[in-house]
């Protein structure tokens, strides 16, 4: 294998074997290849930079480079779109290891000869790569012998690498690695974004579609959520909040300055905005403050078959279908259905005949501890929230109170296991 550090600075000879400069950088395409092939080399002669396309390179190795042209015939170097420069754009930059779900720094880049070219096959993020760049690889070997500790390479395959500090990132198509990022579990993406700071975090978050951005934002700590929202325009923030559960959107808006929260609410779709406004009216430390208004309520006059048809039409999220709540014409809570009972019931049976009427519920002004106690005592996946007149106002999922009864590190583990 050959490393970038062993090529940078090597002497470049023209076809007359005269020295015309040093290897300054190597160029690869941004998209289109799992393991990209070098397309050109940048050479430096003093402060002058020239671009050498691969068809003019006779050989390139750790001893130097030879081209079939002279310096004067080479085009001046200029930055071109859809290209990455291995030294300038990647060396010492932060990346996401999409296999290990972590943020690391590139110490060196691994290349492999391929059909007369070189392919980039991985990046070294270990101590060995740093020592190699500093010309201290032999010292590292000696120290390893003395302290019986080997400074091992830590190579991440290129197809698991997502660069984070690319010039003009908004004008560059998403790479395969960024596509892998979007397929990660939101909790893993949240961990990665939380490890980043400033521009890198904002750039990575900007590549996410609204739905994935909403799911990821919901997994973050409050401080990081606010930081990201502050980097977004009001319009983009409203689009992302529309994709979130109303209770999560309300929590986020409550952390923003009042004027900005109002502006974002104004830009949201009317239906979603109304749900969020309703939740914002409740005390954050009450059942009303953490409930969601996304739940399934069924008219008590429905039959089993009519209810199944309604569910097919609504296509509810899996999270909100744990329990089906039965209400009268004034939205008063009458009972709850289990999916099992609904499926086995005869089609023409009224749901009031097999609904559970002795159900557990909490009031909108119940404390968070009272909610947690109810869910844990009766082993519930969700609990309905009613007002003083027994009108169904929302539900609280077990996830919503998990932070009260499960330590942070275990909540993350549970989220990743889903």
Buried (B, 14 or more C-beta within 10 A) or exposed (E): EBBBBBBBEBBBBBEEEEEBBBBBBBBBBBEEBEBBBBBBBBBBBEEEBBBBBBEBBEEBEEEBBBBEBEBEEBEEBEEEEEBBBBBBBBBEBBBBBBEEBBBBEBBBBBBEEEEEBBBBBBBBBBBBBBBBBEEBBEEBEEBBEEEEEEBEBBBBBBBBBBBBBBEEBEEBEBBBBBEBBBEBBBBBBBBBBBBBEEEBBBBBBBBBEBBBBBBBBBBBEEEBBBBBBEBBEBEBBBBBBBBBBBBBBBBBBBEBEEEBBEBBBEBBEEEBBBBBBBBBEBEBEBBBBBBBBBBBBBBBEBBBBBBBEBBEEEEBEEBBBBBBBBBEEEBBBBBBBBEEBBEEBEEEBBBBEBBEEEBEBBBBBBBBEBBBBBBEEEEBEBBBBBBEEBBBBBBBBBBBBBEBBBEEEEBBEEBBEE
